Amino acid sequence: MTQTTLPSPAAAPLATPHPIPVPHIAAIAFPALPMMPEENGAPAASVTRLNLNESATPPSPKALAAAQAALEAAHRYPDHHALALTTEITARTGVARDRIVLGNGSGELLVQSALVALSAGDAAVMPSPTFPTCGKGVQMAGARIINVPLRADGANDVPAMLAALTPDTRLFYLCTPNNPTGGLLNAADVAQAIAEVPDSCLLVIDEAYHEFAAQEGGDAVLPMLAARKGPWVITRTFSKAYCLAGLRIGYALVSDPGLAAGFARLRHNFNVSRPSLAAALAALQDDAHVAQSIARTVQERQRLAAALAPHCAQILPSFANFLTVRLHQPAAPIVAALQAGGIAVQYLGWPDTQGAIRISIGDAAESDRLLAALIAAVAA
Ligand SMILES: Cc1ncc(COP(=O)(O)O)c(C=O)c1O
């Protein structure tokens, strides 16, 4: 009698090699966040943080009190439907609750915008450089990015972006004011995008700095979108003018309930915490505090721009809580010198090999520290 030997499982060849992470995830290009030192649960005083476009103004005391009160019920999951907050957003925007989506920061909603619109192999038209998170979502979807250079003033170049559309483009991303340059789109550009981005394409408008732009006479984008037949999303955040970056909460206003339902499928349960929901509602209702946060930022930005002007080749017009400057020399060594002196700013490899520096608006003492260090580094 013959005996059959079974092959050992370890020796069996894999049917199909399957690298993990899968190639389109391994290929995701996304700038790494810098390591920022912390001390006792707060940012360390040893570093002046002018690199993340945070607010220098602390949160509204009413928002802090609301978050504190909400902590009492921290053993219960938050209201996933965010009835109180979305009702207030409806009252302020006119957008019905079934067209509002909440995110763990607006960054989460930018990723979802890409995932809801794109299949593998599709394309997304984006300005370059811009805030990278929507582009990260594009890569997560296995789609490709068509980068279109900014205008020289740092705003998105809408006609050039429209000219870059391909038949397989399913997402068109605008950022106004644009991060990292601060440039704002005017009504004519927005109207052209609304009219000419095909209905087969999701028009995403990132308004993280909306409240600053609105205060400075920027055109209101939301009412213009009534003219669009195709799908659209506006993303906004509580991280900037509302001074709640650490609580991670943002919202999207979308064209129709069906699109909102698509976002809901992607959304993790209870993705926004109880204290964040409570603080955001109180911050939204504290009109005096947000007005003060914007006014302080704009005043300090103007003061800093005036003081920097003699030392810079160009200061880009900014409608947000940061300034982007070009020097008469390469920016990278200056950024490194500032970093060595405990001042964090953001280097940009734009618009040429000399690069540029994005400086978030801090308080007066932080601006003075930055000014002194930058003047010394430029002269060295
Ligand atoms: C243009 C833009 N969009 C979105 C975000 C994301 O903000 P958050 O996720 O804190 O809402 C930022 C943050 O800097 C930004 O600059």
The ligand as a Tripos MOL2 file, in Angstrom:
@<TRIPOS>MOLECULE
LIG
   16    16     1     0     0
SMALL
NO_CHARGES

@<TRIPOS>ATOM
      1 C1         -7.1980   75.1050    4.1270 C.3       1 LIG1
      2 C2         -7.3580   74.1920    5.2880 C.ar      1 LIG1
      3 N1         -8.3370   73.2880    5.2470 N.ar      1 LIG1
      4 C3         -8.5390   72.4340    6.2530 C.ar      1 LIG1
      5 C4         -7.7490   72.4740    7.3720 C.ar      1 LIG1
      6 C5         -7.9970   71.4300    8.4240 C.3       1 LIG1
      7 O1         -8.3640   71.9740    9.6130 O.3       1 LIG1
      8 P1         -9.0810   71.1090   10.7300 P.3       1 LIG1
      9 O2         -8.9360   69.6600   10.3850 O.co2     1 LIG1
     10 O3         -8.3980   71.5000   11.9760 O.co2     1 LIG1
     11 O4        -10.5220   71.5410   10.6710 O.co2     1 LIG1
     12 C6         -6.7090   73.3940    7.4720 C.ar      1 LIG1
     13 C7         -5.8160   73.4190    8.6380 C.2       1 LIG1
     14 O5         -4.8180   74.0740    8.7100 O.2       1 LIG1
     15 C8         -6.5120   74.2850    6.3870 C.ar      1 LIG1
     16 O6         -5.5360   75.1800    6.3960 O.3       1 LIG1
@<TRIPOS>BOND
     1     1     2 1
     2     2     3 ar
     3     2    15 ar
     4     3     4 ar
     5     4     5 ar
     6     5     6 1
     7     5    12 ar
     8     6     7 1
     9     7     8 1
    10     8     9 2
    11     8    10 1
    12     8    11 1
    13    12    13 1
    14    12    15 ar
    15    13    14 2
    16    15    16 1
@<TRIPOS>SUBSTRUCTURE
     1 LIG1         1 GROUP 0 **** ****
